[in-house]
């Protein structure tokens, strides 16, 4: 190993010295690029009669993407100075202000305060745009995470299928101020799209917003131009892969709908059977007059029936299975969402780097899912304590009314008392406590969505190795070059340096040999499993919640001084899914001790691998605003609050070079 390091360092020294002119040239190019940052006044002049796209990134230089309204090539420009408008967003959760990160998946009242105003500190030429262009602001959120959404007068809140869009507008030169209130169960929202443009009618404004959204998509098409047909009308080289992924996504959505509906009913039956067995055991231990409140001694008597061949123990197992099964059904939701994300990612960025993306996703989502499921089990345990106590209180009262307090009649009236108790399940204290149980079940379902996403990413890695990263690992020099450093296609200088590195036995040659070995191993593994598996991407979890369910019943007796299973305190922490074994298998295929040294080579990445990811990320985020713009345009076409606001102000007042300019500024929310 030491000799290998010595040889590697020697080779790297030679490579660094040989490539020094390249490094100097690149440094010079960087200085030229820095010198190429234009002034705010010059940028404002170049904005005229263009569609201008950028991110709201605070003070300092901004990167702009410019296109003519008729389309064409994208021009990139970095300029000093401030945007024509300030964009400020504040968030609050159940009252106090919080960072946006605290809202991800939040449950409660979420307030979003958006304030956009002409920036009086911006360059004078830039302020012309703020004075003459009308502002629009819009964002979307999934409907299934919000029970109710409201906003200030003049703002529009509309539901389009599974998506809610919130939008507002302000006359040229005026600030846009919007407060939005969301009663959230699982909060999330998209980035905020801020558009500025001019038109002569509400309908024309809608057309302008749609056109601006369509133009934004060109940014991602430029990133992924090589993977599309010349007219951009199809998915190019990735068409077959995308069609397969679409089939898998739709299949997972169908399975989610079917399995969730089926297993929710099964869970409800198991839950009622468990509560019936629970109070049935409790009834057998009643003594004296029944009364209207729970008899604690009778409740403690149920503890001895939680194990062994008893009706209560069998009901515990049945509920444990039902909890696992209905939670697992939500893996299909997570898998479908992940495949949909992959489809969007391929269309926007191609398959380059997708393998590593999926590996990271699989690991991160599996970790989140496991932790959330453990948390959900504890949440369900805690929720069952007050619910069980409230249930036995109501049951005892109902049984007392039916029997007149006569214990001898308790067995005959038990079923009727259980039915009466179930009828009151949604009201009073019992209803409130049931809401806690439902919230815990929602946490478990959400956890399994993350697990499903991890499974989907892992399964796609295993089933489609040839389609990922362009299937370039065929062994030819050209293929290997494009696979390892596709960004170098755009720079003759860097490509020359890369060709030299590629011929180095300790550098590119070793990397190319490893890439070929990995590709061969993956193809052999796939061939051993026969044709591509088109069945579900979800693998059932191996969690056994029976110990946790025992805790649900045992915790009640424990809370009043009775017995309880201490082992259950740590339940949910040892549950594993099949993903760990799958990831280990993938790791064994790709690990190579010698290549670990080559991959650790710092010189390789210092002056060869240019980082274009910030450009890609910006282009994707800007293009993602298209949905909000399109839905806002639909709202304008229907009339309503937004169209009324537009109609109040004069149309197209100002100078032509400004009025023919459109802006799309995206404020990131994650």
C-alpha atoms as one frame of an Amber mdcrd trajectory, in Angstrom:
protein
   0.000   0.000   0.000   2.838   2.411   0.881   4.568   1.694  -2.441   1.317
   2.355  -4.214   1.013   5.728  -2.515   4.626   6.619  -3.408   4.007   5.717
  -7.056   0.721   7.558  -7.041   2.204  10.719  -5.539   5.092  10.616  -8.037
   2.700  10.246 -10.936   0.525  13.006  -9.588   3.544  15.317  -9.254   4.473
  14.708 -12.888   0.864  15.256 -13.940   0.634  18.461 -11.936   3.860  19.833
 -13.427   2.891  18.835 -16.958  -0.500  20.419 -16.553   0.809  23.603 -14.954
   0.309  25.596 -18.173  -3.287  24.338 -18.174  -3.715  25.442 -14.587  -2.257
  28.870 -15.415  -4.531  29.181 -18.432  -7.555  28.198 -16.383  -6.607  30.674
 -13.666  -6.312  33.322 -16.371  -9.738  32.395 -17.680 -11.123  32.734 -14.165
  -9.592  36.225 -13.918 -11.144  37.113 -17.253 -14.494  35.779 -16.055 -14.215
  37.874 -12.903 -13.329  40.869 -15.016 -16.370  40.056 -17.170 -18.808  40.795
 -14.343 -20.802  43.691 -15.699 -21.995  46.716 -13.834 -25.566  47.154 -12.662
 -26.176  49.897 -15.234 -24.793  47.769 -18.080 -26.890  44.813 -16.956 -30.040
  46.938 -16.891 -29.362  47.978 -20.466 -28.891  44.374 -21.595 -32.145  43.323
 -19.883 -34.185  45.408 -22.325 -36.517  43.388 -24.593 -35.339  40.077 -23.090
 -36.800  37.456 -20.821 -34.595  37.600 -17.713 -34.267  34.664 -15.299 -32.427
  34.630 -11.981 -32.534  33.433  -8.376 -33.290  35.804  -5.482 -29.971  35.254
  -3.731 -29.647  38.372  -1.598 -26.961  41.014  -1.972 -23.893  40.746  -4.187
 -23.483  39.691  -7.796 -26.329  37.842  -9.496 -26.198  35.364 -12.366 -28.806
  36.092 -15.038 -30.019  33.966 -17.935 -31.272  36.046 -20.875 -33.407  35.021
 -23.845 -35.294  36.955 -26.488 -39.089  36.546 -26.146 -39.129  34.661 -29.436
 -36.757  32.034 -28.035 -33.262  31.117 -29.176 -29.957  30.687 -27.399 -29.553
  31.363 -23.710 -27.046  34.056 -22.719 -25.544  33.973 -19.244 -24.465  37.174
 -17.524 -23.161  37.922 -14.039 -23.798  41.449 -12.819 -23.083  43.491  -9.740
 -25.752  45.414  -7.971 -29.194  44.747  -6.678 -32.301  43.340  -8.283 -35.029
  45.833  -9.256 -37.139  44.425  -6.403 -36.499  43.184  -2.871 -38.012  39.787
  -2.030 -38.561  39.078   1.669 -40.348  36.034   3.103 -41.126  35.325   6.772
 -42.524  32.070   8.139 -44.350  31.266  11.382 -45.564  28.023  12.921 -48.347
  28.121  15.519 -47.468  31.747  16.266 -43.679  32.277  16.584 -41.497  32.997
  13.569 -39.368  30.068  12.410 -36.882  29.241   9.677 -38.254  27.564   6.571
 -36.414  24.367   7.484 -38.624  24.009  10.579 -41.743  23.843   8.399 -40.840
  20.759   6.407 -43.536  18.205   7.235 -44.928  20.449  10.003 -48.359  19.959
  11.547 -50.227  23.080  12.684 -50.949  26.636  11.585 -48.343  27.885   9.126
 -48.156  31.564   8.177 -46.236  32.756   5.123 -45.667  36.505   4.760 -44.341
  37.546   1.366 -43.279  41.156   0.752 -41.924  42.279  -2.633 -41.191  45.941
  -3.260 -39.229  48.148  -5.666 -35.678  48.375  -4.373 -34.888  52.039  -3.879
 -31.182  51.185  -3.513 -30.986  49.518  -6.914 -29.304  51.215  -9.856 -31.421
  53.931 -11.469 -31.639  52.072 -14.767 -32.849  48.930 -12.955 -35.489  50.885
 -11.036 -37.214  51.697 -14.348 -38.334  48.055 -14.577 -39.820  48.155 -11.080
 -41.774  51.319 -11.928 -43.276  50.033 -15.188 -43.791  46.250 -14.832 -46.610
  44.519 -12.937 -45.585  42.029 -10.262 -47.002  38.533  -9.827 -46.032  36.100
  -7.070 -47.128  32.474  -6.911 -46.247  29.182  -5.278 -47.764  25.720  -5.075
 -48.263  23.178  -2.326 -49.619  19.596  -2.316 -53.295  19.472  -1.371 -52.928
  16.335   0.729 -50.749  18.178   3.264 -53.155  21.049   3.940 -56.617  20.956
   5.496 -57.336  24.622   4.776 -55.571  27.485   3.002 -56.565  31.169   3.159
 -54.934  34.432   2.143 -55.363  38.214   2.257 -57.974  39.977   0.169 -56.831
  40.295  -3.419 -54.845  37.053  -3.349 -56.124  33.911  -5.024 -56.143  30.401
  -3.567 -57.199  27.707  -6.020 -57.062  23.942  -6.104 -56.107  22.155  -9.310
 -56.322  18.418  -8.761 -53.747  17.473  -6.136 -52.099  20.908  -6.202 -53.019
  24.170  -4.487 -51.697  27.386  -6.045 -51.540  30.677  -4.125 -50.983  33.849
  -6.142 -51.115  37.605  -5.850 -50.297  40.678  -7.932 -49.358  44.346  -7.545
 -49.564  47.300  -9.902 -46.353  48.674 -11.454 -44.279  50.536  -8.898 -46.334
  49.222  -5.952 -45.283  46.685  -3.300 -46.819  43.207  -3.253 -47.714  42.128
   0.265 -49.395  38.768   0.847 -50.098  36.733   3.964 -51.074  33.094   3.584
 -52.412  30.869   6.367 -52.273  27.084   6.101 -53.812  24.544   8.466 -51.227
  21.906   7.697 -51.010  18.217   8.460 -47.774  17.657   6.554 -46.561  21.004
   5.268 -44.504  21.504   2.159 -44.401  24.156  -0.545 -42.614  24.851  -3.779
 -40.272  27.703  -4.552 -41.840  31.161  -4.889 -42.039  32.443  -8.461 -41.883
  36.232  -8.831 -42.750  37.418 -12.340 -42.713  40.970 -13.676 -44.143  41.888
 -17.064 -46.515  44.194 -18.896 -49.660  43.471 -20.933 -52.854  45.194 -22.063
 -55.473  42.844 -20.518 -55.857  40.114 -17.885 -55.923  37.488 -20.645 -52.730
  38.906 -22.158 -51.064  38.787 -18.753 -52.023  35.106 -18.555 -50.493  34.486
 -21.977 -47.345  36.292 -20.858 -47.020  34.175 -17.714 -47.404  30.961 -19.736
 -44.827  32.144 -22.252 -42.413  33.046 -19.464 -42.856  29.581 -17.949 -42.291
  27.922 -21.327 -39.131  29.979 -21.845 -37.816  28.899 -18.444 -37.991  25.259
 -19.545 -35.446  26.078 -22.257 -32.799  26.479 -19.575 -33.001  22.802 -18.616
 -33.276  21.742 -22.248 -29.927  23.441 -22.820 -28.422  21.398 -19.988 -29.786
  18.168 -21.426 -29.604  19.074 -25.113 -27.614  16.014 -26.116 -30.324  13.648
 -24.849 -33.143  15.143 -26.916 -34.160  15.130 -30.531 -33.310  18.190 -32.616
 -36.762  19.729 -32.227 -37.001  18.917 -28.510 -40.258  17.046 -29.125 -39.373
  13.775 -27.447 -37.136  12.239 -24.803 -34.362  11.350 -27.247 -31.931   8.637
 -26.197 -33.717   8.227 -22.879 -37.192   7.707 -24.390 -37.335   3.936 -23.806
 -36.004   4.238 -20.253 -38.462   7.021 -19.426 -41.340   4.992 -20.846 -40.369
   2.091 -18.585 -40.080   4.361 -15.549 -43.460   5.899 -16.354 -44.980   2.417
 -16.431 -43.426   1.600 -13.046 -44.600   4.899 -11.547 -48.177   4.411 -12.728
 -48.114   0.831 -11.465 -46.996   1.978  -8.014 -49.744   4.612  -7.937 -52.347
   1.990  -8.780 -50.992  -0.364  -6.121 -50.981   2.481  -3.567 -54.639   3.277
  -4.206 -55.710  -0.366  -4.046 -53.580  -1.500  -1.118 -54.187   1.545   1.101
 -57.972   1.296   0.674 -57.943  -2.447   1.337 -55.576  -2.399   4.294 -57.163
   0.620   5.980 -60.352  -1.410   6.272 -58.390  -4.374   7.603 -56.693  -2.131
  10.157 -60.019  -0.702  11.320 -61.370  -4.223  11.844 -58.228  -5.291  13.711
 -58.365  -2.151  15.848 -61.997  -2.761  16.812 -61.250  -6.444  17.467 -58.370
  -5.428  19.723 -60.464  -2.947  21.712 -63.283  -5.505  21.976 -60.843  -8.116
  23.310 -59.318  -5.518  25.626 -62.590  -4.479  27.270 -63.776  -8.080  27.098
 -60.869  -9.084  29.285 -61.541  -6.049  31.453 -65.191  -7.126  31.831 -64.135
 -10.557  33.068 -62.207  -8.901  35.898 -64.958  -6.517  37.044 -66.184  -6.893
  40.615 -69.015  -5.492  42.732 -71.215  -2.847  41.166 -70.048  -1.837  37.677
 -70.161   1.949  38.193 -69.579   4.699  35.639 -65.781   4.911  35.748 -63.032
   2.430  34.965 -62.307  -0.109  37.720 -58.529   0.028  38.035 -58.253  -3.424
  39.572 -60.146  -4.918  36.630 -57.910  -3.051  34.183 -54.810  -4.398  35.876
 -56.205  -7.880  35.519 -55.895  -7.692  31.757 -52.087  -7.617  32.019 -51.938
 -11.356  32.608 -53.754 -12.018  29.315 -51.393 -10.099  27.051 -49.315 -13.236
  26.462 -50.110 -16.830  25.754 -53.094 -18.312  23.924 -55.736 -15.807  24.973
 -58.218 -13.797  22.880 -56.436 -10.613  23.916 -52.998 -11.921  22.926 -54.331
 -13.006  19.521 -55.939  -9.579  19.047 -52.587  -7.962  19.889 -50.891  -9.968
  17.134 -53.683  -9.178  14.699 -53.429  -5.441  15.345 -49.632  -5.552  15.113
 -49.890  -7.163  11.692 -52.527  -4.677  10.555 -50.436  -1.681  11.697 -47.441
  -2.976   9.755 -49.455  -3.831   6.662 -51.344  -0.559   6.339 -48.136   1.397
   6.994 -46.273  -0.665   4.400 -48.927   0.140   1.812 -47.685   3.723   1.855
 -44.355   2.521   0.509 -46.076   2.466  -2.874 -46.803   6.213  -2.500 -43.161
   6.954  -1.724 -41.948   4.709  -4.543 -44.244   6.404  -7.073 -43.137   9.865
  -5.937 -39.469   8.873  -6.165 -39.853   7.440  -9.668 -41.687  10.599 -10.695
 -38.761  12.631  -9.318 -36.332  10.483 -11.302 -38.351  10.987 -14.495 -38.319
  14.753 -13.996 -34.619  14.703 -13.168 -33.762  12.758 -16.357 -35.809  15.113
 -18.511 -34.126  18.119 -16.944 -30.553  16.897 -16.478 -30.179  13.610 -18.363
 -28.748  10.488 -16.741 -25.281  11.863 -16.066 -24.561  11.485 -12.353 -27.866
   9.715 -11.743 -26.237   6.603 -10.287 -24.622   8.533  -7.454 -27.809  10.547
  -6.970 -29.817   7.342  -6.500 -27.277   5.864  -4.107 -27.437   8.961  -1.926
 -31.228   9.022  -2.102 -31.504   5.358  -1.135 -29.291   5.800   1.909 -30.818
   9.074   3.085 -34.438   8.007   2.615 -33.856   4.657   4.325 -32.336   6.438
   7.323 -35.181   8.950   7.552 -37.796   6.215   7.174 -36.296   4.033   9.902
 -36.040   6.926  12.365 -39.557   8.179  11.626 -41.026   4.700  12.025 -39.359
   4.304  15.393 -40.672   7.729  16.417 -44.130   6.813  15.149 -44.237   3.641
  17.198 -43.440   5.602  20.332 -46.025   8.221  19.367 -48.640   5.495  18.922
 -47.772   3.987  22.286 -48.212   7.317  24.011 -51.456   8.018  22.178 -52.956
   4.673  23.145 -52.620   5.380  26.873 -55.201   8.185  27.068 -57.324   6.576
  24.351 -57.525   3.237  26.164 -58.410   4.951  29.441 -61.088   7.075  27.756
 -62.443   4.030  25.925 -62.782   1.959  29.096 -64.419   4.925  30.848 -67.062
   5.219  28.117 -67.472   1.456  27.887 -67.923   1.148  31.654 -70.556   3.883
  31.641 -72.435   2.310  28.725 -72.284  -1.137  30.343 -73.543   0.286  33.618
 -76.504   1.922  31.843 -77.402  -1.290  30.020 -77.164  -3.545  33.081 -78.314
  -1.121  35.752 -74.985  -1.814  37.466 -75.744  -5.557  37.742 -72.480  -7.430
  37.182 -74.362 -10.655  36.454 -75.726  -9.131  33.236 -72.361  -7.745  32.061
 -71.497 -10.690  29.786 -74.860 -10.551  27.992 -74.653  -6.788  27.446 -70.948
  -6.600  26.550 -71.369  -6.557  22.748 -74.060  -3.875  22.895 -71.889  -1.729
  25.174 -68.931  -2.063  22.783 -71.124  -0.984  19.837 -72.367   2.031  21.802
 -68.787   2.967  22.719 -67.632   2.714  19.113 -70.511   4.977  18.073 -69.071
   7.712  20.345 -65.544   7.276  18.959 -65.548  10.587  17.103 -66.893  12.853
  19.825 -65.863  14.257  23.197 -62.722  13.173  24.970 -62.731   9.830  23.189
 -62.756  11.620  19.826 -59.891  13.900  20.856 -57.808  10.952  21.998 -58.599
   9.074  18.785 -57.158  12.039  16.860 -53.849  11.359  18.629 -53.935   7.734
  17.496 -54.700   8.841  13.920 -51.795  11.299  14.007 -49.442   8.516  15.082
 -50.687   6.305  12.253 -50.051   9.198   9.856 -46.454   9.389  11.124 -45.979
   5.679  10.469 -47.438   6.082   6.981 -45.133   9.017   6.248 -42.163   7.001
   7.485 -42.997   4.206   5.073 -43.232   6.706   2.213 -39.568   7.485   2.837
 -38.785   3.767   2.986 -40.630   3.270  -0.299 -38.574   6.030  -1.907 -35.393
   4.306  -0.709 -36.579   0.984  -2.125 -37.438   2.564  -5.469 -34.024   4.201
  -5.793 -32.265   0.966  -4.831 -34.334  -1.195  -7.158 -33.796   1.111 -10.140
 -30.062   1.012  -9.466 -30.149  -2.791  -9.530 -32.570  -3.303 -12.407 -31.333
  -0.685 -14.868 -27.535  -0.379 -14.616 -27.174  -0.051 -18.388 -29.596   2.861
 -18.658 -27.984   4.922 -15.884 -25.229   7.417 -16.627 -25.787   6.932 -20.338
 -24.629   3.273 -20.457 -21.161   4.487 -21.423 -19.042   1.827 -19.750 -18.594
  -0.278 -22.877 -14.828  -0.004 -22.820 -14.017   2.287 -25.768 -11.835   5.306
 -25.080 -14.442   7.781 -26.289 -17.169   6.191 -24.197 -15.031   6.214 -21.068
 -14.094   9.849 -21.623 -17.702  10.910 -21.895 -18.730   8.795 -18.919 -16.072
  10.096 -16.562 -15.947  13.801 -17.388 -18.783  14.825 -19.730 -18.329  18.513
 -18.845 -14.945  18.511 -20.641 -16.643  18.379 -24.046 -17.025  22.172 -23.868
 -13.380  23.073 -23.247 -10.599  22.115 -25.739  -7.935  23.174 -23.249  -9.322
  21.050 -20.441 -10.037  18.168 -22.807  -6.367  18.093 -23.844  -5.292  17.890
 -20.205  -7.864  15.199 -19.606  -6.654  13.110 -22.568  -3.187  13.140 -20.999
  -4.576  12.027 -17.643  -6.611   9.316 -19.345  -3.434   7.746 -20.775  -1.759
   7.611 -17.348  -1.587   3.987 -16.023  -2.184   5.301 -12.509  -4.969   7.641
 -13.555  -7.436   7.287 -16.400  -6.438   3.813 -17.485  -7.074   2.379 -14.018
 -10.375   4.285 -13.788 -11.442   3.019 -17.221 -10.591  -0.590 -16.327 -12.605
  -0.324 -13.147 -15.570   1.207 -14.985 -15.508  -1.665 -17.467 -15.320  -4.254
 -14.647 -18.228  -2.675 -12.814 -20.317  -2.590 -15.990 -19.528  -6.243 -16.734
 -20.362  -7.305 -13.160 -23.659  -5.440 -13.234 -24.604  -6.942 -16.587 -23.768
 -10.443 -15.354 -25.835  -9.864 -12.232 -28.745  -8.615 -14.309 -28.455 -11.548
 -16.747 -28.496 -13.991 -13.845 -31.904 -12.649 -12.830 -33.343 -12.975 -16.331
 -35.450 -10.241 -17.972 -35.902  -6.905 -16.234 -38.256  -7.225 -13.272 -41.321
  -5.063 -13.887 -43.072  -5.982 -10.647 -43.417  -3.597  -7.733 -40.391  -1.636
  -6.546 -41.468  -2.091  -2.927 -40.149  -4.744  -0.569 -42.187  -5.530   2.583
 -40.652  -4.378   5.842 -39.503  -6.864   8.450 -40.663  -4.846  11.456 -42.703
  -6.826  13.954 -44.784  -4.418  16.028 -46.251  -7.070  18.327 -44.006  -6.004
  21.194 -45.051  -2.407  20.625 -48.732  -3.340  20.551 -48.273  -5.193  23.818
 -46.918  -1.965  25.182 -50.111  -0.168  24.121 -52.114  -2.339  26.480 -49.407
  -2.815  29.081 -48.658   0.893  29.310 -52.130   1.540  30.667 -51.645  -0.810
  33.594 -48.088   0.402  34.050 -49.295   4.011  34.288 -51.421   3.073  37.309
 -48.739   1.043  39.011 -49.293  -2.306  37.308 -46.950  -4.451  35.246 -45.517
  -3.420  31.916 -42.990  -4.734  29.467 -39.731  -2.880  29.874 -38.410  -4.519
  26.734 -40.984  -2.654  24.724 -39.433   0.676  25.657 -36.828   0.264  22.942
 -39.086  -1.366  20.385 -38.934  -0.080  16.861 -35.214   0.630  17.052 -34.031
  -2.687  15.722 -36.348  -3.019  12.757 -34.559  -3.430   9.434 -35.584  -3.631
   5.857 -34.108  -5.555   2.994 -32.433  -2.364   1.736 -29.337  -2.803   3.929
 -28.514  -6.150   2.355 -29.185  -4.783  -1.141 -26.916  -1.789  -0.608 -24.187
  -4.044   0.746 -24.421  -6.179  -2.396 -24.024  -3.097  -4.594 -21.065  -1.965
  -2.509 -19.294  -5.307  -2.924 -19.538  -5.046  -6.701 -18.008  -1.579  -6.935
 -15.312  -1.587  -4.249 -11.719  -1.827  -5.407  -8.836  -1.220  -3.022  -6.471
   0.051  -5.688  -9.006   2.456  -7.146  -9.600   3.851  -3.672  -6.099   5.323
  -4.013  -6.774   6.693  -7.482 -10.096   8.192  -6.388  -8.296   9.901  -3.504
  -6.025  11.738  -5.982  -6.584  15.445  -5.246  -4.755  16.682  -8.379  -7.202
  14.921 -10.668 -10.098  17.056  -9.484  -8.208  20.289  -8.747  -7.721  21.476
 -12.329  -9.761  19.105 -14.496 -13.280  18.640 -13.110 -15.052  21.981 -13.501
 -18.092  22.255 -11.250 -21.159  23.051 -13.366 -23.627  21.773 -10.790 -24.604
  25.281  -9.564 -25.672  26.173 -13.108 -27.646  22.939 -13.439 -29.320  23.424
 -10.057 -30.283  27.002 -10.906 -31.695  26.039 -14.280 -33.772  23.238 -12.772
 -35.143  25.428  -9.974 -36.031  28.262 -12.310 -37.795  25.855 -14.667 -39.708
  24.306 -11.761 -41.589  27.592 -11.376 -43.453  26.896 -14.615 -46.265  25.015
 -12.858 -47.036  27.960 -10.576 -46.996  30.369 -13.537 -49.271  28.166 -15.651
 -51.800  27.710 -12.833 -51.778  31.446 -12.118 -52.465  32.082 -15.786 -55.387
  29.647 -15.616 -56.762  31.620 -12.672 -56.543  34.882 -14.618 -58.476  33.320
 -17.473 -61.307  32.349 -15.108 -61.669  35.835 -13.652 -61.915  36.179  -9.883
 -59.767  38.039  -7.361 -56.541  38.100  -9.381 -58.179  39.273 -12.603 -60.051
  41.969 -10.670 -56.773  43.284  -9.237 -55.182  43.394 -12.695 -58.164  45.268
 -14.152 -57.905  48.046 -11.533 -54.638  49.508 -12.825 -53.758  51.077 -16.216
 -52.318  48.699 -18.810 -48.873  49.111 -20.432 -47.772  52.542 -19.357 -44.108
  53.343 -19.923 -41.278  53.025 -22.457 -41.184  50.256 -25.040 -37.776  48.775
 -24.189 -38.907  48.229 -20.582 -42.452  47.083 -21.355 -41.136  44.400 -23.716
 -38.960  42.958 -20.920 -40.105  40.117 -18.659 -38.532  38.893 -15.427 -38.787
  35.587 -13.585 -37.117  35.645 -10.167 -37.251  32.448  -8.129 -37.013  32.601
  -4.339 -35.862  29.238  -3.005 -37.764  27.747  -0.079 -35.527  24.741   0.594
